[in-house]
Structures are given as C-alpha cells and as structure tokens.
Amino acid sequence: MDIKVLGPGCSRCRQVEQTIREVITDLAVEARIEEVRDIKKIMSYPLLATPGIVINEELVCSGRVPNKAEVTTFVVNALDKEERFRRT
C-alpha cells in the first residue's frame, strides 16, 4: 500500500502522518508512507487545501486533520479494494 501525505510539512501535515503511522502499526499493514511537499506534485491531485491523504493514488481526504477512526476507515477501505482487485 502506498500512502502520501500532501502538504508543506506544517504541524497539521505532521499530525496526519503520525496518525497514519499509528493506524498502520495497529493494523499491522505494510505500507510505504511518503511526504509530498512539492507544490506541482500536490496540485496534480484534485484537492483545494492541505493536508491531503492519498492512498494507492486515490485522494481520500483533504483540507483537514482526520481522526484516527477516519484514517483507519480509509486504510481498511483501501485494503478491501486491493483484495477485490486481486480476486479478479
């Protein structure tokens, strides 16, 4: 699983990244987490405000700091999509 945190590296971005790391650890999921700070790369995604979260190239949240339960839902949904893709 590839997860990107889109933003300039502000405190909100760091908070999002920390929450993602906690969720990944709690769920024992293998994931590569990348901070994307380059404005041109950030603007290639359909977001209006940072921080943003992209999981497997799908924007799942932007412009706010989601709580741990929300991030868990984002990750579990992405895992479900991966599993359905493998079955086909």
N, CA, C and O atoms as CSV, one atom per row, in Angstrom:
chain,resi,resn,atom,element,x,y,z
A,1,MET,N,N,0.847,-1.165,0.000
A,1,MET,CA,C,0.000,0.000,0.000
A,1,MET,C,C,0.895,1.230,0.000
A,1,MET,O,O,1.872,1.311,0.744
A,2,ASP,N,N,0.540,2.180,-0.847
A,2,ASP,CA,C,1.271,3.445,-0.907
A,2,ASP,C,C,0.385,4.557,-0.349
A,2,ASP,O,O,-0.755,4.739,-0.778
A,3,ILE,N,N,0.931,5.294,0.611
A,3,ILE,CA,C,0.201,6.396,1.229
A,3,ILE,C,C,1.039,7.653,1.096
A,3,ILE,O,O,2.235,7.652,1.386
A,4,LYS,N,N,0.398,8.727,0.652
A,4,LYS,CA,C,1.082,10.014,0.520
A,4,LYS,C,C,0.375,11.043,1.391
A,4,LYS,O,O,-0.853,11.104,1.443
A,5,VAL,N,N,1.178,11.846,2.070
A,5,VAL,CA,C,0.669,12.989,2.822
A,5,VAL,C,C,1.050,14.220,2.019
A,5,VAL,O,O,2.230,14.528,1.852
A,6,LEU,N,N,0.038,14.920,1.523
A,6,LEU,CA,C,0.270,16.091,0.691
A,6,LEU,C,C,0.226,17.350,1.547
A,6,LEU,O,O,-0.744,17.578,2.269
A,7,GLY,N,N,1.269,18.164,1.469
A,7,GLY,CA,C,1.277,19.420,2.205
A,7,GLY,C,C,2.673,19.967,2.366
A,7,GLY,O,O,3.653,19.314,2.005
A,8,PRO,N,N,2.767,21.181,2.914
A,8,PRO,CA,C,4.058,21.855,3.019
A,8,PRO,C,C,4.942,21.385,4.166
A,8,PRO,O,O,6.059,21.879,4.324
A,9,GLY,N,N,4.460,20.437,4.971
A,9,GLY,CA,C,5.256,19.974,6.104
A,9,GLY,C,C,4.920,20.698,7.400
A,9,GLY,O,O,5.710,20.701,8.344
A,10,CYS,N,N,3.744,21.309,7.436
A,10,CYS,CA,C,3.309,22.061,8.615
A,10,CYS,C,C,2.932,21.107,9.754
A,10,CYS,O,O,2.981,19.888,9.590
A,11,SER,N,N,2.563,21.658,10.882
A,11,SER,CA,C,2.212,20.839,12.045
A,11,SER,C,C,1.000,19.955,11.764
A,11,SER,O,O,0.929,18.830,12.259
A,12,ARG,N,N,0.058,20.446,10.983
A,12,ARG,CA,C,-1.122,19.632,10.637
A,12,ARG,C,C,-0.714,18.444,9.776
A,12,ARG,O,O,-1.235,17.343,9.954
A,13,CYS,N,N,0.212,18.655,8.845
A,13,CYS,CA,C,0.710,17.564,7.997
A,13,CYS,C,C,1.427,16.516,8.842
A,13,CYS,O,O,1.246,15.315,8.636
A,14,ARG,N,N,2.232,16.969,9.785
A,14,ARG,CA,C,2.949,16.033,10.661
A,14,ARG,C,C,1.975,15.259,11.538
A,14,ARG,O,O,2.192,14.080,11.818
A,15,GLN,N,N,0.901,15.916,11.972
A,15,GLN,CA,C,-0.109,15.248,12.784
A,15,GLN,C,C,-0.812,14.153,11.968
A,15,GLN,O,O,-1.053,13.055,12.470
A,16,VAL,N,N,-1.136,14.461,10.717
A,16,VAL,CA,C,-1.759,13.473,9.832
A,16,VAL,C,C,-0.824,12.281,9.633
A,16,VAL,O,O,-1.248,11.129,9.729
A,17,GLU,N,N,0.438,12.561,9.359
A,17,GLU,CA,C,1.397,11.478,9.149
A,17,GLU,C,C,1.524,10.606,10.401
A,17,GLU,O,O,1.576,9.381,10.295
A,18,GLN,N,N,1.575,11.214,11.562
A,18,GLN,CA,C,1.683,10.452,12.807
A,18,GLN,C,C,0.473,9.538,12.994
A,18,GLN,O,O,0.618,8.378,13.378
A,19,THR,N,N,-0.712,10.063,12.723
A,19,THR,CA,C,-1.927,9.258,12.850
A,19,THR,C,C,-1.900,8.089,11.869
A,19,THR,O,O,-2.275,6.972,12.223
A,20,ILE,N,N,-1.460,8.341,10.647
A,20,ILE,CA,C,-1.348,7.263,9.657
A,20,ILE,C,C,-0.392,6.190,10.156
A,20,ILE,O,O,-0.695,5.000,10.068
A,21,ARG,N,N,0.754,6.599,10.678
A,21,ARG,CA,C,1.730,5.622,11.183
A,21,ARG,C,C,1.140,4.785,12.321
A,21,ARG,O,O,1.381,3.580,12.392
A,22,GLU,N,N,0.379,5.408,13.199
A,22,GLU,CA,C,-0.261,4.674,14.301
A,22,GLU,C,C,-1.247,3.637,13.762
A,22,GLU,O,O,-1.266,2.494,14.218
A,23,VAL,N,N,-2.056,4.041,12.798
A,23,VAL,CA,C,-3.051,3.137,12.224
A,23,VAL,C,C,-2.375,1.968,11.517
A,23,VAL,O,O,-2.784,0.818,11.676
A,24,ILE,N,N,-1.353,2.260,10.747
A,24,ILE,CA,C,-0.623,1.209,10.028
A,24,ILE,C,C,-0.027,0.208,11.016
A,24,ILE,O,O,-0.071,-1.001,10.788
A,25,THR,N,N,0.524,0.715,12.102
A,25,THR,CA,C,1.086,-0.160,13.132
A,25,THR,C,C,-0.008,-0.984,13.801
A,25,THR,O,O,0.142,-2.194,13.973
A,26,ASP,N,N,-1.114,-0.329,14.181
A,26,ASP,CA,C,-2.220,-1.031,14.843
A,26,ASP,C,C,-2.794,-2.140,13.970
A,26,ASP,O,O,-3.134,-3.213,14.469
A,27,LEU,N,N,-2.902,-1.886,12.667
A,27,LEU,CA,C,-3.483,-2.871,11.754
A,27,LEU,C,C,-2.455,-3.864,11.208
A,27,LEU,O,O,-2.818,-4.813,10.513
A,28,ALA,N,N,-1.181,-3.649,11.521
A,28,ALA,CA,C,-0.090,-4.497,11.029
A,28,ALA,C,C,-0.115,-4.598,9.502
A,28,ALA,O,O,-0.028,-5.683,8.927
A,29,VAL,N,N,-0.236,-3.437,8.872
A,29,VAL,CA,C,-0.295,-3.350,7.413
A,29,VAL,C,C,1.050,-2.874,6.890
A,29,VAL,O,O,1.672,-1.981,7.466
A,30,GLU,N,N,1.492,-3.477,5.793
A,30,GLU,CA,C,2.703,-2.998,5.127
A,30,GLU,C,C,2.327,-1.809,4.269
A,30,GLU,O,O,1.440,-1.899,3.419
A,31,ALA,N,N,3.001,-0.699,4.493
A,31,ALA,CA,C,2.705,0.496,3.709
A,31,ALA,C,C,3.953,1.345,3.571
A,31,ALA,O,O,4.815,1.387,4.449
A,32,ARG,N,N,4.014,2.017,2.438
A,32,ARG,CA,C,5.075,2.992,2.208
A,32,ARG,C,C,4.426,4.359,2.348
A,32,ARG,O,O,3.480,4.686,1.632
A,33,ILE,N,N,4.947,5.156,3.282
A,33,ILE,CA,C,4.403,6.486,3.533
A,33,ILE,C,C,5.379,7.512,2.974
A,33,ILE,O,O,6.575,7.487,3.266
A,34,GLU,N,N,4.838,8.409,2.167
A,34,GLU,CA,C,5.665,9.426,1.524
A,34,GLU,C,C,5.092,10.808,1.810
A,34,GLU,O,O,3.883,11.020,1.715
A,35,GLU,N,N,5.965,11.742,2.158
A,35,GLU,CA,C,5.564,13.137,2.300
A,35,GLU,C,C,5.761,13.810,0.946
A,35,GLU,O,O,6.851,13.761,0.376
A,36,VAL,N,N,4.714,14.430,0.438
A,36,VAL,CA,C,4.807,15.148,-0.833
A,36,VAL,C,C,4.690,16.633,-0.517
A,36,VAL,O,O,3.625,17.119,-0.137
A,37,ARG,N,N,5.797,17.343,-0.678
A,37,ARG,CA,C,5.830,18.771,-0.365
A,37,ARG,C,C,5.954,19.650,-1.602
A,37,ARG,O,O,5.760,20.864,-1.526
A,38,ASP,N,N,6.275,19.045,-2.734
A,38,ASP,CA,C,6.430,19.789,-3.978
A,38,ASP,C,C,5.054,20.263,-4.452
A,38,ASP,O,O,4.162,19.450,-4.693
A,39,ILE,N,N,4.890,21.563,-4.581
A,39,ILE,CA,C,3.583,22.139,-4.910
A,39,ILE,C,C,3.063,21.643,-6.253
A,39,ILE,O,O,1.857,21.453,-6.406
A,40,LYS,N,N,3.936,21.428,-7.222
A,40,LYS,CA,C,3.487,20.927,-8.527
A,40,LYS,C,C,2.928,19.510,-8.407
A,40,LYS,O,O,1.922,19.181,-9.035
A,41,LYS,N,N,3.578,18.679,-7.606
A,41,LYS,CA,C,3.071,17.324,-7.398
A,41,LYS,C,C,1.761,17.352,-6.610
A,41,LYS,O,O,0.835,16.596,-6.903
A,42,ILE,N,N,1.693,18.226,-5.613
A,42,ILE,CA,C,0.468,18.346,-4.817
A,42,ILE,C,C,-0.702,18.761,-5.707
A,42,ILE,O,O,-1.805,18.228,-5.586
A,43,MET,N,N,-0.452,19.704,-6.590
A,43,MET,CA,C,-1.516,20.226,-7.449
A,43,MET,C,C,-1.955,19.230,-8.519
A,43,MET,O,O,-2.958,19.455,-9.197
A,44,SER,N,N,-1.223,18.142,-8.677
A,44,SER,CA,C,-1.646,17.125,-9.639
A,44,SER,C,C,-2.819,16.297,-9.093
A,44,SER,O,O,-3.415,15.506,-9.823
A,45,TYR,N,N,-3.141,16.481,-7.819
A,45,TYR,CA,C,-4.278,15.807,-7.186
A,45,TYR,C,C,-5.432,16.798,-7.050
A,45,TYR,O,O,-5.202,18.003,-6.945
A,46,PRO,N,N,-6.673,16.300,-7.052
A,46,PRO,CA,C,-7.829,17.204,-7.003
A,46,PRO,C,C,-8.158,17.698,-5.587
A,46,PRO,O,O,-9.238,17.417,-5.068
A,47,LEU,N,N,-7.233,18.428,-4.968
A,47,LEU,CA,C,-7.509,18.944,-3.640
A,47,LEU,C,C,-7.441,20.462,-3.657
A,47,LEU,O,O,-6.710,21.063,-4.444
A,48,LEU,N,N,-8.218,21.065,-2.773
A,48,LEU,CA,C,-8.259,22.517,-2.683
A,48,LEU,C,C,-7.457,23.040,-1.505
A,48,LEU,O,O,-7.054,24.204,-1.489
A,49,ALA,N,N,-7.222,22.179,-0.515
A,49,ALA,CA,C,-6.474,22.598,0.667
A,49,ALA,C,C,-5.694,21.416,1.222
A,49,ALA,O,O,-6.079,20.259,1.049
A,50,THR,N,N,-4.598,21.727,1.888
A,50,THR,CA,C,-3.796,20.694,2.537
A,50,THR,C,C,-4.109,20.701,4.029
A,50,THR,O,O,-4.650,21.683,4.536
A,51,PRO,N,N,-3.786,19.649,4.724
A,51,PRO,CA,C,-3.130,18.437,4.263
A,51,PRO,C,C,-4.074,17.540,3.477
A,51,PRO,O,O,-5.297,17.617,3.599
A,52,GLY,N,N,-3.466,16.696,2.675
A,52,GLY,CA,C,-4.233,15.715,1.922
A,52,GLY,C,C,-3.667,14.328,2.138
A,52,GLY,O,O,-2.481,14.165,2.424
A,53,ILE,N,N,-4.522,13.336,2.000
A,53,ILE,CA,C,-4.091,11.941,2.118
A,53,ILE,C,C,-4.458,11.230,0.825
A,53,ILE,O,O,-5.606,11.266,0.383
A,54,VAL,N,N,-3.467,10.585,0.229
A,54,VAL,CA,C,-3.665,9.802,-0.984
A,54,VAL,C,C,-3.257,8.369,-0.662
A,54,VAL,O,O,-2.142,8.114,-0.206
A,55,ILE,N,N,-4.177,7.441,-0.907
A,55,ILE,CA,C,-3.877,6.028,-0.690
A,55,ILE,C,C,-4.017,5.315,-2.032
A,55,ILE,O,O,-5.079,5.333,-2.655
A,56,ASN,N,N,-2.931,4.692,-2.460
A,56,ASN,CA,C,-2.903,3.991,-3.749
A,56,ASN,C,C,-3.419,4.890,-4.873
A,56,ASN,O,O,-4.237,4.483,-5.698
A,57,GLU,N,N,-2.922,6.109,-4.877
A,57,GLU,CA,C,-3.223,7.122,-5.898
A,57,GLU,C,C,-4.673,7.603,-5.903
A,57,GLU,O,O,-5.130,8.164,-6.898
A,58,GLU,N,N,-5.394,7.392,-4.815
A,58,GLU,CA,C,-6.749,7.917,-4.679
A,58,GLU,C,C,-6.773,8.911,-3.514
A,58,GLU,O,O,-6.405,8.569,-2.390
A,59,LEU,N,N,-7.208,10.146,-3.794
A,59,LEU,CA,C,-7.341,11.151,-2.743
A,59,LEU,C,C,-8.503,10.756,-1.847
A,59,LEU,O,O,-9.637,10.632,-2.309
A,60,VAL,N,N,-8.218,10.556,-0.554
A,60,VAL,CA,C,-9.270,10.120,0.363
A,60,VAL,C,C,-9.662,11.194,1.369
A,60,VAL,O,O,-10.709,11.090,2.008
A,61,CYS,N,N,-8.832,12.227,1.518
A,61,CYS,CA,C,-9.134,13.290,2.480
A,61,CYS,C,C,-8.292,14.503,2.144
A,61,CYS,O,O,-7.136,14.372,1.742
A,62,SER,N,N,-8.878,15.701,2.311
A,62,SER,CA,C,-8.092,16.912,2.095
A,62,SER,C,C,-8.655,18.072,2.892
A,62,SER,O,O,-9.850,18.139,3.182
A,63,GLY,N,N,-7.755,18.986,3.239
A,63,GLY,CA,C,-8.143,20.221,3.894
A,63,GLY,C,C,-8.449,20.134,5.373
A,63,GLY,O,O,-8.933,21.101,5.962
A,64,ARG,N,N,-8.180,19.001,5.981
A,64,ARG,CA,C,-8.456,18.843,7.417
A,64,ARG,C,C,-7.604,17.725,7.996
A,64,ARG,O,O,-6.968,16.966,7.265
A,65,VAL,N,N,-7.603,17.639,9.313
A,65,VAL,CA,C,-6.872,16.584,10.010
A,65,VAL,C,C,-7.896,15.555,10.488
A,65,VAL,O,O,-8.629,15.806,11.445
A,66,PRO,N,N,-7.949,14.402,9.826
A,66,PRO,CA,C,-8.920,13.379,10.227
A,66,PRO,C,C,-8.488,12.704,11.524
A,66,PRO,O,O,-7.302,12.644,11.846
A,67,ASN,N,N,-9.474,12.199,12.261
A,67,ASN,CA,C,-9.130,11.492,13.497
A,67,ASN,C,C,-8.693,10.062,13.171
A,67,ASN,O,O,-8.762,9.620,12.025
A,68,LYS,N,N,-8.252,9.368,14.187
A,68,LYS,CA,C,-7.692,8.021,13.995
A,68,LYS,C,C,-8.723,7.049,13.428
A,68,LYS,O,O,-8.386,6.205,12.597
A,69,ALA,N,N,-9.962,7.158,13.865
A,69,ALA,CA,C,-11.011,6.267,13.358
A,69,ALA,C,C,-11.227,6.486,11.858
A,69,ALA,O,O,-11.416,5.528,11.110
A,70,GLU,N,N,-11.199,7.734,11.428
A,70,GLU,CA,C,-11.367,8.026,9.998
A,70,GLU,C,C,-10.209,7.460,9.188
A,70,GLU,O,O,-10.418,6.862,8.133
A,71,VAL,N,N,-8.999,7.646,9.676
A,71,VAL,CA,C,-7.821,7.135,8.961
A,71,VAL,C,C,-7.888,5.611,8.895
A,71,VAL,O,O,-7.545,5.015,7.874
A,72,THR,N,N,-8.325,4.991,9.969
A,72,THR,CA,C,-8.488,3.535,9.968
A,72,THR,C,C,-9.468,3.115,8.878
A,72,THR,O,O,-9.224,2.143,8.164
A,73,THR,N,N,-10.565,3.836,8.748
A,73,THR,CA,C,-11.551,3.544,7.707
A,73,THR,C,C,-10.940,3.702,6.318
A,73,THR,O,O,-11.172,2.869,5.441
A,74,PHE,N,N,-10.159,4.765,6.110
A,74,PHE,CA,C,-9.516,4.968,4.808
A,74,PHE,C,C,-8.616,3.783,4.458
A,74,PHE,O,O,-8.638,3.295,3.329
A,75,VAL,N,N,-7.834,3.328,5.421
A,75,VAL,CA,C,-6.885,2.234,5.182
A,75,VAL,C,C,-7.633,0.917,4.945
A,75,VAL,O,O,-7.306,0.173,4.021
A,76,VAL,N,N,-8.625,0.636,5.771
A,76,VAL,CA,C,-9.391,-0.606,5.615
A,76,VAL,C,C,-10.105,-0.624,4.261
A,76,VAL,O,O,-10.129,-1.654,3.588
A,77,ASN,N,N,-10.681,0.502,3.863
A,77,ASN,CA,C,-11.343,0.566,2.548
A,77,ASN,C,C,-10.347,0.310,1.420
A,77,ASN,O,O,-10.670,-0.383,0.455
A,78,ALA,N,N,-9.152,0.857,1.534
A,78,ALA,CA,C,-8.122,0.636,0.512
A,78,ALA,C,C,-7.705,-0.834,0.480
A,78,ALA,O,O,-7.481,-1.396,-0.592
A,79,LEU,N,N,-7.603,-1.450,1.652
A,79,LEU,CA,C,-7.272,-2.878,1.706
A,79,LEU,C,C,-8.368,-3.706,1.038
A,79,LEU,O,O,-8.068,-4.663,0.323
A,80,ASP,N,N,-9.628,-3.351,1.261
A,80,ASP,CA,C,-10.742,-4.055,0.628
A,80,ASP,C,C,-10.663,-3.935,-0.892
A,80,ASP,O,O,-10.892,-4.912,-1.606
A,81,LYS,N,N,-10.341,-2.741,-1.386
A,81,LYS,CA,C,-10.219,-2.546,-2.831
A,81,LYS,C,C,-9.084,-3.386,-3.398
A,81,LYS,O,O,-9.218,-3.980,-4.468
A,82,GLU,N,N,-7.958,-3.435,-2.673
A,82,GLU,CA,C,-6.833,-4.261,-3.123
A,82,GLU,C,C,-7.240,-5.719,-3.195
A,82,GLU,O,O,-6.899,-6.416,-4.151
A,83,GLU,N,N,-7.962,-6.183,-2.197
A,83,GLU,CA,C,-8.381,-7.582,-2.148
A,83,GLU,C,C,-9.337,-7.907,-3.288
A,83,GLU,O,O,-9.212,-8.957,-3.919
A,84,ARG,N,N,-10.287,-7.022,-3.560
A,84,ARG,CA,C,-11.222,-7.241,-4.667
A,84,ARG,C,C,-10.482,-7.262,-6.002
A,84,ARG,O,O,-10.827,-8.038,-6.892
A,85,PHE,N,N,-9.476,-6.419,-6.141
A,85,PHE,CA,C,-8.686,-6.370,-7.370
A,85,PHE,C,C,-7.930,-7.680,-7.576
A,85,PHE,O,O,-7.845,-8.180,-8.698
A,86,ARG,N,N,-7.384,-8.234,-6.500
A,86,ARG,CA,C,-6.636,-9.494,-6.590
A,86,ARG,C,C,-7.535,-10.656,-7.019
A,86,ARG,O,O,-7.084,-11.571,-7.709
A,87,ARG,N,N,-8.790,-10.621,-6.616
A,87,ARG,CA,C,-9.718,-11.707,-6.926
A,87,ARG,C,C,-10.125,-11.724,-8.391
A,87,ARG,O,O,-10.522,-12.763,-8.918
A,88,THR,N,N,-10.027,-10.572,-9.049
A,88,THR,CA,C,-10.492,-10.515,-10.446
A,88,THR,C,C,-9.394,-10.865,-11.414
A,88,THR,O,O,-9.615,-10.866,-12.625
